[in-house]
Amino acid sequence: MKQLIWYEKYRPLQLDNLILPRSHNRAFKKFIKQEEIPHLLFHGPAGGGKTTLSQILILKCAGRALVLNASSEDRGVATIKKRVTQFASSQKTSDKLNIVFFDEANGLTPDAQEALKNTIEKYQRNCRFIFTTNEFDKITEPIVSRCQIFQFDSFPKKDLRLYLTNILKEENIEYDRKDLRVIMNRYYPDIRTIINTMQSCSMSGTLNLEEVISITDYDLLASHIDQGHVLAIRNMLSGSKDFLGIYRYLFNTYIPHKMNDGQKSEAAITVAEYLSRDRTVIDKEINMTACLLELMSLNGVEADFNTAF
């Protein structure tokens, strides 16, 4: 199955193949050369390489590793007191460190994070911790203060473009550079979504955006928002796979040009909140419609649920 998913098939196994900011690259090369890491906290949007980098560091620097996902059952105090403490206190089996890796660490309960802080300090001579998170504000200050922090929210686009074109060439996909640029700009810095979208658009052997990416008429969408045309908006959103593009349009274009100065801050916060919910809601269309209804309300537009267009 992994060979069918491009993101997994082309997941880098070496630091040199990973797309990182230059400063990050230098720091991690030093860690790998020394075969030792500090406690690390990686944060930033999904799909930015946090987990991949963690796996590379474990491969190069760990004698043994305990890998946990805090979005599952590995999030509570019981896991810390039993599995983590037992592993962290165990003797190293080689000159390399024991490493505990908490993926999606924002899922850790506050009590679990409180229990972790003593474990981190008590066993730091032979055990180090790596945390990754998409929600930095959910990591408590005692954990943050014990880690070296790296943010993953921007990458050299030149390196990313080369990485993507190499995948297309390896898969024998014909492509137009302009189409590749559209996908990059629409989903940057979420590299996973960029690659998954690129694969979805290449089913015919040619990179074809119309196969997957819906081309939203943003001028028409803005008109419907301004006039409160809820049913017309639902028709536009029906079957859409590009909600991220709409959120970015709202934030970058609609709010600056269509909202009054006194409304812009609240409108921007509203869009950010609904974008955050988009990752977990069952019905993305309803979530987007609710977001647009709030923008209408801020603009003093009466929502029309009755008129069909």
MOLINTA-V137971 format. One record per residue. N is the residue number from 0. RES is the residue in one small letter. PSI is psi in degrees with one decimal (* if undefined). NEAR is the number of other C-alpha atoms within 10 Angstrom. Layout:
n->N res->RES psi->PSI near->NEAR
n->N res->RES psi->PSI near->NEAR
This chain:
n->0 res->m psi->-41.3 near->6
n->1 res->k psi->-33.2 near->9
n->2 res->q psi->-20.1 near->9
n->3 res->l psi->-19.0 near->9
n->4 res->i psi->112.1 near->13
n->5 res->w psi->-40.8 near->18
n->6 res->y psi->-37.6 near->19
n->7 res->e psi->-39.9 near->15
n->8 res->k psi->-37.1 near->12
n->9 res->y psi->22.0 near->16
n->10 res->r psi->124.2 near->14
n->11 res->p psi->140.7 near->17
n->12 res->l psi->-7.8 near->14
n->13 res->q psi->147.0 near->14
n->14 res->l psi->-38.7 near->17
n->15 res->d psi->-21.5 near->10
n->16 res->n psi->-2.0 near->12
n->17 res->l psi->136.8 near->18
n->18 res->i psi->113.4 near->22
n->19 res->l psi->155.3 near->23
n->20 res->p psi->148.1 near->15
n->21 res->r psi->-42.5 near->10
n->22 res->s psi->-38.9 near->9
n->23 res->h psi->-44.6 near->13
n->24 res->n psi->-44.7 near->14
n->25 res->r psi->-43.7 near->11
n->26 res->a psi->-44.1 near->12
n->27 res->f psi->-31.7 near->18
n->28 res->k psi->-39.5 near->14
n->29 res->k psi->-43.2 near->12
n->30 res->f psi->-45.6 near->15
n->31 res->i psi->-39.5 near->17
n->32 res->k psi->-39.7 near->10
n->33 res->q psi->-10.7 near->12
n->34 res->e psi->41.0 near->18
n->35 res->e psi->139.9 near->20
n->36 res->i psi->154.6 near->22
n->37 res->p psi->179.8 near->14
n->38 res->h psi->135.7 near->22
n->39 res->l psi->142.7 near->20
n->40 res->l psi->115.5 near->25
n->41 res->f psi->126.5 near->24
n->42 res->h psi->152.9 near->24
n->43 res->g psi->178.5 near->20
n->44 res->p psi->159.3 near->19
n->45 res->a psi->150.1 near->20
n->46 res->g psi->14.8 near->21
n->47 res->g psi->1.5 near->24
n->48 res->g psi->8.1 near->24
n->49 res->k psi->-47.0 near->24
n->50 res->t psi->-41.5 near->20
n->51 res->t psi->-45.5 near->18
n->52 res->l psi->-42.5 near->20
n->53 res->s psi->-42.5 near->20
n->54 res->q psi->-37.6 near->20
n->55 res->i psi->-43.7 near->18
n->56 res->l psi->-39.0 near->23
n->57 res->i psi->-43.2 near->25
n->58 res->l psi->-39.1 near->16
n->59 res->k psi->-28.6 near->18
n->60 res->c psi->-11.1 near->22
n->61 res->a psi->136.7 near->25
n->62 res->g psi->-45.0 near->17
n->63 res->r psi->154.0 near->18
n->64 res->a psi->142.6 near->20
n->65 res->l psi->113.8 near->16
n->66 res->v psi->122.7 near->16
n->67 res->l psi->149.6 near->20
n->68 res->n psi->115.2 near->18
n->69 res->a psi->-0.7 near->22
n->70 res->s psi->-4.3 near->14
n->71 res->s psi->-146.3 near->11
n->72 res->e psi->-5.2 near->12
n->73 res->d psi->34.6 near->22
n->74 res->r psi->-8.4 near->23
n->75 res->g psi->178.7 near->18
n->76 res->v psi->-35.7 near->18
n->77 res->a psi->-40.5 near->14
n->78 res->t psi->-40.9 near->16
n->79 res->i psi->-48.1 near->22
n->80 res->k psi->-30.0 near->14
n->81 res->k psi->-74.4 near->10
n->82 res->r psi->-47.5 near->13
n->83 res->v psi->-50.0 near->21
n->84 res->t psi->-40.8 near->18
n->85 res->q psi->-43.4 near->12
n->86 res->f psi->-46.1 near->19
n->87 res->a psi->-32.8 near->26
n->88 res->s psi->-12.0 near->16
n->89 res->s psi->151.6 near->12
n->90 res->q psi->148.1 near->12
n->91 res->k psi->144.2 near->16
n->92 res->t psi->-4.0 near->11
n->93 res->s psi->-171.5 near->10
n->94 res->d psi->-13.3 near->12
n->95 res->k psi->160.5 near->17
n->96 res->l psi->154.9 near->24
n->97 res->n psi->139.5 near->28
n->98 res->i psi->129.6 near->26
n->99 res->v psi->125.4 near->23
n->100 res->f psi->115.1 near->25
n->101 res->f psi->102.2 near->25
n->102 res->d psi->146.7 near->23
n->103 res->e psi->51.3 near->23
n->104 res->a psi->-15.5 near->27
n->105 res->n psi->-15.2 near->24
n->106 res->g psi->-12.3 near->23
n->107 res->l psi->134.8 near->26
n->108 res->t psi->155.8 near->18
n->109 res->p psi->-38.8 near->16
n->110 res->d psi->-38.2 near->13
n->111 res->a psi->-41.8 near->18
n->112 res->q psi->-36.6 near->23
n->113 res->e psi->-41.6 near->17
n->114 res->a psi->-29.9 near->17
n->115 res->l psi->-34.3 near->20
n->116 res->k psi->-38.3 near->17
n->117 res->n psi->-37.2 near->14
n->118 res->t psi->-42.4 near->19
n->119 res->i psi->-46.0 near->21
n->120 res->e psi->-40.6 near->12
n->121 res->k psi->-35.0 near->14
n->122 res->y psi->23.1 near->17
n->123 res->q psi->-16.0 near->18
n->124 res->r psi->-30.8 near->12
n->125 res->n psi->-0.7 near->16
n->126 res->c psi->135.9 near->28
n->127 res->r psi->159.1 near->23
n->128 res->f psi->141.8 near->21
n->129 res->i psi->128.0 near->24
n->130 res->f psi->138.4 near->27
n->131 res->t psi->146.4 near->27
n->132 res->t psi->145.2 near->24
n->133 res->n psi->-12.1 near->20
n->134 res->e psi->88.0 near->16
n->135 res->f psi->-35.2 near->17
n->136 res->d psi->-10.9 near->11
n->137 res->k psi->-0.8 near->14
n->138 res->i psi->126.6 near->21
n->139 res->t psi->155.8 near->16
n->140 res->e psi->-40.2 near->12
n->141 res->p psi->-34.8 near->13
n->142 res->i psi->-46.7 near->18
n->143 res->v psi->-44.0 near->17
n->144 res->s psi->-18.0 near->12
n->145 res->r psi->-0.1 near->16
n->146 res->c psi->154.7 near->18
n->147 res->q psi->127.6 near->13
n->148 res->i psi->134.9 near->15
n->149 res->f psi->130.1 near->16
n->150 res->q psi->136.6 near->17
n->151 res->f psi->84.7 near->21
n->152 res->d psi->2.2 near->17
n->153 res->s psi->143.6 near->15
n->154 res->f psi->152.7 near->17
n->155 res->p psi->116.5 near->12
n->156 res->k psi->-29.7 near->15
n->157 res->k psi->-43.7 near->9
n->158 res->d psi->-39.8 near->14
n->159 res->l psi->-42.3 near->18
n->160 res->r psi->-42.0 near->15
n->161 res->l psi->-41.8 near->11
n->162 res->y psi->-43.5 near->16
n->163 res->l psi->-42.1 near->18
n->164 res->t psi->-33.6 near->15
n->165 res->n psi->-38.1 near->13
n->166 res->i psi->-45.7 near->19
n->167 res->l psi->-40.0 near->22
n->168 res->k psi->-40.2 near->11
n->169 res->e psi->-33.6 near->9
n->170 res->e psi->3.2 near->13
n->171 res->n psi->44.2 near->12
n->172 res->i psi->126.5 near->16
n->173 res->e psi->143.3 near->14
n->174 res->y psi->157.2 near->16
n->175 res->d psi->133.1 near->10
n->176 res->r psi->-33.2 near->11
n->177 res->k psi->-38.8 near->9
n->178 res->d psi->-40.3 near->14
n->179 res->l psi->-38.9 near->20
n->180 res->r psi->-37.8 near->12
n->181 res->v psi->-46.5 near->13
n->182 res->i psi->-44.4 near->18
n->183 res->m psi->-50.4 near->22
n->184 res->n psi->-30.5 near->12
n->185 res->r psi->-35.8 near->17
n->186 res->y psi->-4.1 near->19
n->187 res->y psi->136.2 near->20
n->188 res->p psi->23.5 near->23
n->189 res->d psi->89.8 near->20
n->190 res->i psi->-37.0 near->21
n->191 res->r psi->-46.3 near->19
n->192 res->t psi->-36.7 near->19
n->193 res->i psi->-48.5 near->22
n->194 res->i psi->-42.7 near->24
n->195 res->n psi->-40.4 near->15
n->196 res->t psi->-42.0 near->19
n->197 res->m psi->-41.5 near->24
n->198 res->q psi->-43.6 near->23
n->199 res->s psi->-31.4 near->17
n->200 res->c psi->2.8 near->20
n->201 res->s psi->18.0 near->21
n->202 res->m psi->-27.4 near->13
n->203 res->s psi->0.1 near->11
n->204 res->g psi->-3.1 near->14
n->205 res->t psi->139.8 near->15
n->206 res->l psi->108.6 near->22
n->207 res->n psi->104.4 near->20
n->208 res->l psi->-32.1 near->18
n->209 res->e psi->-13.3 near->9
n->210 res->e psi->-29.2 near->12
n->211 res->v psi->-48.0 near->17
n->212 res->i psi->118.5 near->17
n->213 res->s psi->132.7 near->16
n->214 res->i psi->100.5 near->12
n->215 res->t psi->132.8 near->15
n->216 res->d psi->94.6 near->10
n->217 res->y psi->-32.5 near->15
n->218 res->d psi->-42.1 near->10
n->219 res->l psi->-40.9 near->13
n->220 res->l psi->-44.8 near->20
n->221 res->a psi->-40.5 near->18
n->222 res->s psi->-43.2 near->12
n->223 res->h psi->-38.7 near->19
n->224 res->i psi->-46.1 near->23
n->225 res->d psi->-28.3 near->18
n->226 res->q psi->0.9 near->14
n->227 res->g psi->26.4 near->23
n->228 res->h psi->83.3 near->23
n->229 res->v psi->-44.6 near->24
n->230 res->l psi->-36.6 near->18
n->231 res->a psi->-38.0 near->19
n->232 res->i psi->-43.6 near->21
n->233 res->r psi->-38.1 near->14
n->234 res->n psi->-39.8 near->13
n->235 res->m psi->-37.8 near->17
n->236 res->l psi->-17.2 near->21
n->237 res->s psi->121.0 near->12
n->238 res->g psi->5.2 near->11
n->239 res->s psi->142.6 near->16
n->240 res->k psi->9.8 near->15
n->241 res->d psi->50.3 near->16
n->242 res->f psi->-33.3 near->18
n->243 res->l psi->-41.2 near->13
n->244 res->g psi->-37.7 near->18
n->245 res->i psi->-43.4 near->20
n->246 res->y psi->-41.9 near->20
n->247 res->r psi->-37.7 near->16
n->248 res->y psi->-44.8 near->14
n->249 res->l psi->-45.1 near->22
n->250 res->f psi->-43.8 near->18
n->251 res->n psi->-27.1 near->12
n->252 res->t psi->-54.1 near->13
n->253 res->y psi->-50.9 near->21
n->254 res->i psi->-48.3 near->20
n->255 res->p psi->-32.7 near->16
n->256 res->h psi->-19.2 near->11
n->257 res->k psi->-15.3 near->14
n->258 res->m psi->148.9 near->16
n->259 res->n psi->157.0 near->13
n->260 res->d psi->-37.5 near->11
n->261 res->g psi->-13.6 near->9
n->262 res->q psi->-18.0 near->15
n->263 res->k psi->-42.7 near->19
n->264 res->s psi->-47.4 near->13
n->265 res->e psi->-38.2 near->15
n->266 res->a psi->-41.8 near->25
n->267 res->a psi->-41.1 near->17
n->268 res->i psi->-39.4 near->12
n->269 res->t psi->-47.4 near->17
n->270 res->v psi->-42.2 near->21
n->271 res->a psi->-40.0 near->16
n->272 res->e psi->-43.0 near->12
n->273 res->y psi->-32.6 near->19
n->274 res->l psi->-40.4 near->20
n->275 res->s psi->-39.9 near->12
n->276 res->r psi->-25.9 near->14
n->277 res->d psi->-29.2 near->18
n->278 res->r psi->-23.0 near->10
n->279 res->t psi->-14.1 near->9
n->280 res->v psi->153.5 near->12
n->281 res->i psi->-42.7 near->10
n->282 res->d psi->101.5 near->9
n->283 res->k psi->-29.4 near->21
n->284 res->e psi->-45.1 near->21
n->285 res->i psi->-40.5 near->15
n->286 res->n psi->-44.7 near->17
n->287 res->m psi->-41.9 near->21
n->288 res->t psi->-41.8 near->18
n->289 res->a psi->-39.6 near->14
n->290 res->c psi->-46.1 near->19
n->291 res->l psi->-33.1 near->27
n->292 res->l psi->-38.4 near->19
n->293 res->e psi->-37.9 near->17
n->294 res->l psi->-39.9 near->26
n->295 res->m psi->-46.5 near->22
n->296 res->s psi->-42.6 near->12
n->297 res->l psi->-33.2 near->16
n->298 res->n psi->0.7 near->16
n->299 res->g psi->24.1 near->11
n->300 res->v psi->130.8 near->16
n->301 res->e psi->125.8 near->15
n->302 res->a psi->132.0 near->19
n->303 res->d psi->108.2 near->13
n->304 res->f psi->1.3 near->11
n->305 res->n psi->-33.7 near->9
n->306 res->t psi->125.9 near->10
n->307 res->a psi->147.6 near->10
n->308 res->f psi->* near->9
